Amino acid sequence: MNTDALKDLLYRLADDQLILGHRNSEWNGLGPILEEDIAFSSMAQDKLGHSLQLYTLLHQLGEAEPDTVAFTRNAPSFTARSW
């Protein structure tokens, strides 16, 4: 099994979900309708939860703790393509 390719895929998916979750949370309080604000908050939580699960899988493959991987890397080391 090629764990390097698996780790690369997991990093890409996790980074995308993390960035999208943060971007969605920026809309909180800006929507003209309360339901839109609630929906964006809910989507942000879902995406952050997905990223946590993916970073946890990476940790099980020998990478650092999920919080360390998500919040201590500099911008060029992220592989997200959604931003």
GUMI-310430 format. One line per 3 residues: number of its first residue (from 1); their letters; for each residue x, y, z of N, C-alpha, C, O, CB. Coordinates in nm, 2 decimals. Glycine has a CB too. Layout:
N
NUM) A) X:Y:Z:X:Y:Z:X:Y:Z:X:Y:Z:X:Y:Z ~ ...;
REM end
This chain:
83
1) MNT) 0.08:-0.12:0.00:0.00:0.00:0.00:0.09:0.12:0.00:0.19:0.13:0.08:-0.10:0.00:0.12 ~ 0.06:0.22:-0.08:0.13:0.34:-0.09:0.08:0.45:0.01:-0.02:0.52:-0.02:0.13:0.40:-0.24 ~ 0.14:0.45:0.12:0.09:0.54:0.23:0.12:0.69:0.19:0.04:0.78:0.24:0.15:0.51:0.36;
4) DAL) 0.22:0.72:0.12:0.25:0.86:0.08:0.13:0.91:-0.01:0.09:1.03:0.01:0.38:0.87:0.00 ~ 0.08:0.83:-0.10:-0.03:0.88:-0.18:-0.15:0.90:-0.10:-0.23:0.99:-0.12:-0.05:0.78:-0.30 ~ -0.18:0.80:-0.01:-0.29:0.81:0.08:-0.29:0.94:0.17:-0.39:1.01:0.18:-0.31:0.69:0.17;
7) KDL) -0.17:0.96:0.22:-0.15:1.08:0.31:-0.17:1.21:0.23:-0.23:1.30:0.28:-0.01:1.08:0.37 ~ -0.12:1.21:0.10:-0.14:1.33:0.02:-0.29:1.35:-0.01:-0.33:1.47:0.00:-0.06:1.31:-0.11 ~ -0.36:1.25:-0.04:-0.50:1.26:-0.06:-0.57:1.31:0.07:-0.66:1.40:0.06:-0.56:1.13:-0.11;
10) LYR) -0.54:1.25:0.18:-0.61:1.29:0.31:-0.57:1.44:0.34:-0.66:1.51:0.39:-0.56:1.20:0.42 ~ -0.45:1.48:0.32:-0.41:1.62:0.34:-0.49:1.71:0.25:-0.54:1.82:0.30:-0.26:1.64:0.32 ~ -0.51:1.68:0.13:-0.58:1.76:0.03:-0.73:1.78:0.07:-0.78:1.88:0.08:-0.57:1.71:-0.11;
13) LAD) -0.79:1.66:0.11:-0.93:1.66:0.15:-0.95:1.74:0.28:-1.04:1.82:0.29:-0.98:1.52:0.16 ~ -0.86:1.71:0.38:-0.87:1.78:0.51:-0.85:1.93:0.50:-0.92:2.01:0.56:-0.77:1.72:0.61 ~ -0.75:1.97:0.42:-0.72:2.11:0.41:-0.83:2.18:0.34:-0.87:2.29:0.38:-0.59:2.13:0.33;
16) DQL) -0.89:2.12:0.24:-1.01:2.18:0.17:-1.12:2.20:0.27:-1.18:2.31:0.27:-1.05:2.09:0.05 ~ -1.15:2.10:0.34:-1.26:2.11:0.44:-1.24:2.21:0.55:-1.33:2.29:0.58:-1.29:1.97:0.50 ~ -1.11:2.22:0.59:-1.08:2.32:0.70:-1.09:2.46:0.64:-1.16:2.55:0.71:-0.94:2.30:0.75;
19) ILG) -1.04:2.49:0.53:-1.05:2.62:0.47:-1.19:2.66:0.44:-1.24:2.77:0.47:-0.96:2.63:0.34 ~ -1.27:2.57:0.38:-1.41:2.60:0.35:-1.49:2.62:0.47:-1.58:2.71:0.48:-1.47:2.48:0.27 ~ -1.46:2.54:0.58:-1.53:2.57:0.71:-1.50:2.70:0.76:-1.59:2.77:0.81:-1.49:2.46:0.81;
22) HRN) -1.38:2.75:0.75:-1.35:2.88:0.80:-1.41:2.99:0.71:-1.46:3.09:0.77:-1.20:2.90:0.81 ~ -1.41:2.97:0.58:-1.47:3.07:0.49:-1.62:3.07:0.52:-1.68:3.18:0.52:-1.45:3.03:0.35 ~ -1.69:2.96:0.54:-1.83:2.96:0.57:-1.86:3.03:0.70:-1.96:3.10:0.71:-1.89:2.82:0.57;
25) SEW) -1.78:3.02:0.80:-1.80:3.08:0.92:-1.79:3.23:0.92:-1.85:3.30:1.00:-1.71:3.02:1.03 ~ -1.72:3.28:0.82:-1.71:3.43:0.80:-1.84:3.49:0.76:-1.86:3.61:0.78:-1.60:3.46:0.70 ~ -1.93:3.41:0.71:-2.06:3.47:0.67:-2.16:3.48:0.79:-2.26:3.54:0.78:-2.12:3.38:0.56;
28) NGL) -2.12:3.42:0.90:-2.21:3.43:1.02:-2.24:3.57:1.06:-2.15:3.65:1.09:-2.15:3.35:1.14 ~ -2.37:3.60:1.06:-2.41:3.74:1.10:-2.42:3.83:0.99:-2.46:3.95:1.01:-2.32:3.79:1.20 ~ -2.39:3.79:0.87:-2.39:3.88:0.75:-2.51:3.86:0.66:-2.54:3.95:0.58:-2.27:3.87:0.67;
31) GPI) -2.58:3.75:0.67:-2.69:3.72:0.59:-2.81:3.80:0.62:-2.83:3.83:0.74:-2.72:3.57:0.59 ~ -2.89:3.84:0.52:-3.01:3.92:0.54:-3.12:3.84:0.61:-3.21:3.90:0.67:-3.06:3.98:0.41 ~ -3.11:3.71:0.61:-3.22:3.63:0.67:-3.16:3.54:0.77:-3.05:3.48:0.75:-3.29:3.55:0.56;
34) LEE) -3.22:3.52:0.89:-3.17:3.44:1.00:-3.14:3.30:0.95:-3.04:3.24:0.99:-3.27:3.44:1.11 ~ -3.23:3.24:0.87:-3.21:3.10:0.83:-3.08:3.08:0.75:-3.02:2.98:0.75:-3.33:3.06:0.75 ~ -3.05:3.18:0.67:-2.92:3.18:0.60:-2.80:3.18:0.69:-2.71:3.10:0.67:-2.91:3.29:0.50;
37) DIA) -2.80:3.26:0.79:-2.70:3.26:0.89:-2.68:3.12:0.96:-2.57:3.07:0.98:-2.72:3.37:1.00 ~ -2.80:3.07:1.00:-2.79:2.94:1.06:-2.74:2.83:0.97:-2.67:2.74:1.01:-2.94:2.90:1.11 ~ -2.78:2.84:0.84:-2.74:2.74:0.75:-2.59:2.74:0.73:-2.52:2.64:0.72:-2.81:2.75:0.61;
40) FSS) -2.53:2.87:0.71:-2.39:2.88:0.69:-2.31:2.83:0.82:-2.20:2.77:0.81:-2.35:3.02:0.66 ~ -2.36:2.86:0.94:-2.30:2.81:1.06:-2.30:2.66:1.06:-2.20:2.60:1.10:-2.37:2.87:1.18 ~ -2.41:2.60:1.02:-2.42:2.46:1.02:-2.32:2.39:0.92:-2.26:2.29:0.95:-2.56:2.41:0.99;
43) MAQ) -2.32:2.45:0.80:-2.22:2.40:0.70:-2.08:2.42:0.75:-2.00:2.33:0.72:-2.24:2.47:0.57 ~ -2.05:2.53:0.81:-1.91:2.55:0.86:-1.88:2.44:0.97:-1.77:2.38:0.96:-1.90:2.69:0.93 ~ -1.97:2.41:1.06:-1.94:2.31:1.16:-1.92:2.17:1.09:-1.83:2.10:1.14:-2.06:2.30:1.26;
46) DKL) -2.00:2.14:0.99:-1.99:2.01:0.92:-1.85:2.00:0.86:-1.78:1.90:0.87:-2.10:2.00:0.82 ~ -1.81:2.11:0.79:-1.68:2.10:0.72:-1.56:2.09:0.82:-1.47:2.02:0.80:-1.66:2.23:0.63 ~ -1.57:2.16:0.93:-1.47:2.16:1.03:-1.46:2.02:1.10:-1.35:1.96:1.12:-1.48:2.26:1.14;
49) GHS) -1.58:1.96:1.12:-1.58:1.82:1.17:-1.52:1.72:1.07:-1.45:1.63:1.11:-1.73:1.78:1.20 ~ -1.55:1.74:0.94:-1.49:1.65:0.84:-1.34:1.66:0.84:-1.27:1.56:0.83:-1.55:1.69:0.70 ~ -1.29:1.79:0.85:-1.15:1.80:0.85:-1.08:1.74:0.97:-0.98:1.68:0.96:-1.11:1.95:0.84;
52) LQL) -1.15:1.75:1.09:-1.10:1.68:1.21:-1.09:1.53:1.19:-0.99:1.47:1.23:-1.19:1.72:1.33 ~ -1.19:1.47:1.13:-1.18:1.33:1.11:-1.07:1.29:1.01:-1.00:1.19:1.03:-1.32:1.28:1.05 ~ -1.05:1.37:0.91:-0.94:1.34:0.81:-0.81:1.36:0.87:-0.72:1.28:0.85:-0.96:1.43:0.69;
55) YTL) -0.79:1.47:0.95:-0.66:1.49:1.02:-0.64:1.37:1.13:-0.52:1.34:1.15:-0.66:1.62:1.09 ~ -0.75:1.32:1.18:-0.73:1.21:1.28:-0.68:1.09:1.21:-0.60:1.01:1.26:-0.87:1.18:1.35 ~ -0.74:1.06:1.09:-0.69:0.95:1.01:-0.54:0.97:0.97:-0.46:0.87:0.98:-0.77:0.94:0.88;
58) LHQ) -0.50:1.09:0.94:-0.36:1.12:0.92:-0.27:1.09:1.04:-0.16:1.03:1.03:-0.34:1.26:0.87 ~ -0.33:1.13:1.16:-0.25:1.10:1.28:-0.24:0.95:1.30:-0.13:0.90:1.35:-0.33:1.16:1.41 ~ -0.34:0.87:1.27:-0.33:0.73:1.28:-0.22:0.67:1.18:-0.17:0.56:1.20:-0.46:0.66:1.25;
61) LGE) -0.19:0.74:1.08:-0.09:0.70:0.98:0.05:0.76:1.02:0.14:0.74:0.94:-0.13:0.75:0.84 ~ 0.06:0.82:1.14:0.19:0.86:1.18:0.22:1.01:1.18:0.33:1.05:1.21:0.29:0.79:1.11 ~ 0.12:1.09:1.13:0.14:1.23:1.13:0.11:1.29:1.27:0.08:1.22:1.36:0.04:1.30:1.02;
64) AEP) 0.14:1.42:1.28:0.12:1.49:1.41:-0.02:1.50:1.45:-0.11:1.46:1.38:0.18:1.63:1.40 ~ -0.05:1.54:1.57:-0.18:1.56:1.63:-0.27:1.64:1.53:-0.21:1.73:1.47:-0.18:1.62:1.77 ~ -0.40:1.62:1.52:-0.48:1.70:1.43:-0.48:1.85:1.45:-0.47:1.92:1.36:-0.63:1.65:1.45;
67) DTV) -0.48:1.90:1.58:-0.47:2.04:1.60:-0.34:2.10:1.56:-0.33:2.21:1.50:-0.50:2.07:1.75 ~ -0.23:2.02:1.58:-0.10:2.07:1.54:-0.09:2.08:1.39:-0.04:2.18:1.33:0.01:1.97:1.59 ~ -0.14:1.98:1.32:-0.14:1.98:1.17:-0.22:2.09:1.11:-0.18:2.15:1.02:-0.18:1.84:1.12;
70) AFT) -0.34:2.11:1.17:-0.43:2.21:1.12:-0.39:2.35:1.15:-0.41:2.44:1.06:-0.57:2.18:1.17 ~ -0.34:2.38:1.26:-0.32:2.52:1.30:-0.18:2.57:1.32:-0.16:2.68:1.36:-0.39:2.54:1.43 ~ -0.08:2.49:1.29:0.06:2.53:1.31:0.14:2.54:1.18:0.26:2.57:1.18:0.13:2.45:1.41;
73) RNA) 0.08:2.50:1.07:0.15:2.50:0.94:0.13:2.64:0.88:0.04:2.71:0.90:0.09:2.39:0.84 ~ 0.23:2.68:0.80:0.22:2.80:0.73:0.14:2.79:0.60:0.12:2.67:0.56:0.37:2.86:0.70 ~ 0.10:2.90:0.54:0.01:2.89:0.43:0.06:2.81:0.31:-0.01:2.73:0.25:-0.02:3.03:0.38;
76) PSF) 0.19:2.82:0.27:0.24:2.74:0.16:0.23:2.59:0.18:0.23:2.52:0.08:0.38:2.78:0.12 ~ 0.23:2.54:0.30:0.23:2.40:0.33:0.09:2.34:0.32:0.07:2.22:0.32:0.29:2.37:0.46 ~ -0.02:2.42:0.30:-0.15:2.37:0.28:-0.17:2.33:0.14:-0.11:2.39:0.05:-0.26:2.48:0.32;
79) TAR) -0.25:2.23:0.12:-0.27:2.17:-0.01:-0.41:2.21:-0.07:-0.45:2.15:-0.17:-0.25:2.02:-0.02 ~ -0.48:2.29:0.01:-0.62:2.32:-0.03:-0.62:2.39:-0.17:-0.54:2.48:-0.19:-0.69:2.40:0.08 ~ -0.72:2.36:-0.25:-0.74:2.42:-0.38:-0.86:2.51:-0.38:-0.89:2.57:-0.49:-0.74:2.32:-0.49;
82) SW) -0.93:2.51:-0.27:-1.06:2.58:-0.27:-1.05:2.73:-0.24:-1.15:2.80:-0.25:-1.15:2.52:-0.18 ~ -0.93:2.78:-0.21:-0.92:2.92:-0.18:-0.83:2.98:-0.28:-0.81:3.10:-0.27:-0.87:2.94:-0.04;
REM end
